[in-house]
Amino acid sequence: MNNFFKITLSLALIAIITSCGGKKQNENENLVAPKGMRYFDISKTGMNAFVLIPDSSAGIIDTSIRSSGEYVIKIGKDFQIAIIETNGDIGQRKADIASDDVNKLKKYIIDDSTTLMWESGIADLSEFHFYQVKKLGNRTYVFEDVKGEPFSQQAVQKMLDACKLAKEKRVEERKS
């Protein structure tokens, strides 16, 4: 009889452990990152998302929240993105780019309803930038490169490609 209770208790514990771990595992099953990249949970900012970033071999992650509400993620010199929850406005962003008298627009590389990638610069010097409006679930975010150091086209393309693969983090509603 004693062995029967031990076996029953063991099976019950296994069932509990398996059921508790199932939800976490299912969420992470969909997060398969390309080689050299990993998904980073930014939900501590209030933005329910996983963002694709370079893995630790690219450098140490440096994050900050600006007073504007932008969440900035920097990894090395060539991966620096800012994320903010807002509707974004491609038309307004294009107007801002066109009105920059110092860093003049040279050409758009991508110009569609959700994404801009452009080359700008001073005289013969060029730098590249991106701006993307992305809906994740019922929330909308703007992803863009961090302004400051100039980025190459390859660096901006890598950042943009990573942002395109951002995923919603589904948060279960608490029952009251």
N, C-alpha and C positions, 0 to 999 in steps of 0.2 A: 504494500500500500504506500509506503514511504517513497519508493522509486517512482510510482505512478504520479505522485504530487511533484516530485523533482522534474520529471519529464514534462508534465503539464506546465509547470512554472517556467521551465526553459523555453518551451514553445511559445508561451505568452510573451516572454521578454523578447524573443527573436521577432515576433510579429510587431511588437511595439517599436522596437528599434528600426525595423524595416519601414514601417509606415511613417515614422517621424522623419527619417532621412529621405523619403521619396520625393517630397516637394522641392527640397533644395537641389537634389540631383536632377530633377526634370528641368528646372530653370537653367542650370548650367549645361545641360545636354545641348541646347540650342546655341551655345556660345563657343563655337569652334573658330579659333583665331588662325589667320594665316601664319606661316612660319615667320618667326622673328617679332610677332605681335602678341598682345594679350588683351583681354577685356578688363576694364577697370570700372568698378562700381562707383558712380558719383551720387548715389542717392542720399548720402549724408548732407549734401547741399540743398536737398529738397527737390532736386531734379531726378526723376525716376528713370535713370538710364544707365546703360553700360556703354562705355566709350572704348573704342579700339585704340591702343597705344603701343609703342615699341616695347619689347620686353626689356628686362633689366640689363641685357648686354649692350643696350644703346646708351645707358647712363642712368643716373638717379632721378627719380620722379620728383618734381618740385611743383606743388600746387598752392594756389592762393585764391581768395575771393576778393574781388575788387569792390569798392563802394558802390559801383553801378550795378552790382549783382552778378557780374560775369565771373565764371569759374575758369581759372587759367590753369592749364596743364602744360608743363615744360619738361622735356626730356632731351637733354643735350642742346646743341645749337640749332638743329634742323627740324625739331618737332616741338612746336609751340602753338597751342590752340586755345581759343577763348570760347566759352559756351554760355549762353544766357537763354532763359525761358522767356520768349517773346514771339509775337507773330512774325516779325521781320517784314521787310519791304524791299523787294528787289529793285523796284523803280526808284525809290528814294536813295538806295545805296548806289545805283548807277548815277544819279544826279550828284551825289557827294563825290564820287570818283571823278566825274567830268569837271567839277568845280575846283578840284585841287590844282592850284596854280604852281605848286612847287614840284610835287611828284606827279608828273603828267601821264595821263593814260596814253599808252602806245597801241595796245590792241586787247580785245577780249579773246581769250582762248576757249572759254565756255561761257555761253550766255543763254540760259534757258529760264523757265519759270521758277525754278527753285535754287539755281546755282550760278554763281559768277566765278570765273577765274580769269585774271587779267595780268598783263604786263604793264608796268609803269616805270617811270624813272626820271632822272635828271640828265639831260643831254644824252651821252652815249651809255650811261650807266643804267642797268635794268634791274628790276626786282619784280617778284611775282607775289600775288595775293589771291585769297579765295574768300567767298562768302556763301554760306549755304543755309537755306531754311528747310528744316526737316521736322515732319510730324511723327511723333512717337506716341502711339495710342491716341488719347484725346488732348495731348499737350504738344505745343510747337516750340522748337528750339532754333536758335541761330548759332551756327558754328563758323568761326573764321580764324585766320591766322593772327597771331599776336603782333601788333605793330611795333616796330623798333628796328631790329636787325633785318637787313634784306635777306630774302630767301631765294634760292634757285627755283627754277620751274620744277625740277625733280622733287625737291623738298616739299613744295606746295602741293604737288600732285599726290605725294604720299600722305600728307595730312588730310587732304580732301578725300582720298580713297578711304582712309580710316574713318572719317566722320560719316561717310555714306553708309558705313556698316554699323553705326550706332544702333543699339537695341533698347527697346523699352524694358524697364524693370517693373514687372507687375507686382503691385503691392496688395496683399489681401486686406480687405476691410475688416476692422475689428468689430466683433459682435458685442453689442452692449447688453 
